[in-house]
Structures are given as C-alpha cells and as structure tokens.
Amino acid sequence: MLRDPPSPAADPAALALAALGWVLADAPRAERLLALTGMTPDMLRGGLTDPAVLGAVLDFLGSHEPDLVAAAQDLRVEPADLMAARERL
C-alpha cells in the first residue's frame, strides 16, 4: 500500500528546514535571506538545528507574503502552518 509521506507541518523544525530548502533553491531569494537576516552561509549551515536560525527563515517568509504563499504551495502546507511552526520553535 502506498502512502503519502508524513507532512512536515507536524514538526516545526522539519517544516522550517523544508522552507529553508525552498528559499535556497532560488539564488536571488537566498541572497535576500542572507542580506535581511545578516547571516552568512557558514552561520546558516551551522545553525540548522538552532531554533533561532530556523525561526529567522520562517520570519523571512512571513515578512513577504508572495514568498510565504509560494513556499506553502510548494511544500503542500498552508501559509498558516508555516507561521504556526514559527511560534512553536
């Protein structure tokens, strides 16, 4: 029996990591993330398990509704799920 993979929405860290992957898939968007957060690529890599870093990624999406909606659509979650994950980190 084939099953859909579990939704990352259940785990806020997993959802934030998925969102980060979505952000980094587009170079201009990735550059904007670094510019607006003040993080360097090394800081980002080193903070993949840090709730503050993951929260900054979700804050980044939450501050630009078109990206929030597009990320949610691609990740197959609701925009509210991304923002709820932010609150749970």
SVG drawing of the C-alpha trace seen along z (x, -y; Angstrom):
<svg xmlns="http://www.w3.org/2000/svg" viewBox="-3 -43 34 45">
<polyline fill="none" stroke="black" stroke-width="0.4" points="0.0,0.0 1.4,-3.4 1.1,-6.2 1.8,-9.8 4.9,-10.9 4.0,-12.5 3.5,-16.2 6.4,-18.3 3.8,-20.5 3.7,-18.2 7.3,-19.0 8.1,-22.7 11.9,-22.1 11.3,-19.8 8.9,-22.4 11.5,-25.2 14.2,-23.1 11.9,-22.4 11.2,-26.1 14.9,-26.8 15.4,-24.4 12.7,-26.2 14.4,-29.6 17.8,-28.4 16.5,-26.9 16.4,-30.4 19.7,-32.4 18.2,-35.9 15.8,-34.8 18.7,-33.1 20.8,-36.3 17.9,-38.3 17.6,-35.9 21.2,-36.4 21.1,-40.2 17.9,-40.7 18.9,-38.3 22.6,-39.3 23.6,-35.7 26.5,-34.3 26.3,-31.0 28.5,-29.5 26.2,-30.8 23.2,-29.3 24.9,-25.9 26.0,-25.9 22.5,-26.8 20.5,-24.1 19.4,-22.8 19.2,-26.2 15.5,-27.2 16.6,-30.9 18.1,-30.3 15.1,-28.2 12.8,-30.9 14.6,-33.5 13.9,-31.6 10.2,-31.5 10.2,-35.1 11.8,-35.9 9.0,-34.1 6.4,-35.7 7.6,-39.2 7.0,-38.7 3.5,-37.3 4.2,-36.3 7.1,-34.1 5.1,-32.7 2.2,-31.7 4.5,-30.2 6.6,-28.3 3.4,-26.9 2.1,-25.8 5.3,-24.1 5.7,-22.5 2.0,-21.4 1.1,-23.1 -1.0,-26.2 0.8,-29.5 -0.7,-29.4 1.2,-26.2 4.5,-27.9 3.6,-30.7 2.4,-28.3 5.7,-26.4 7.5,-29.7 5.5,-30.1 6.3,-26.5 10.1,-26.8"/>
</svg>
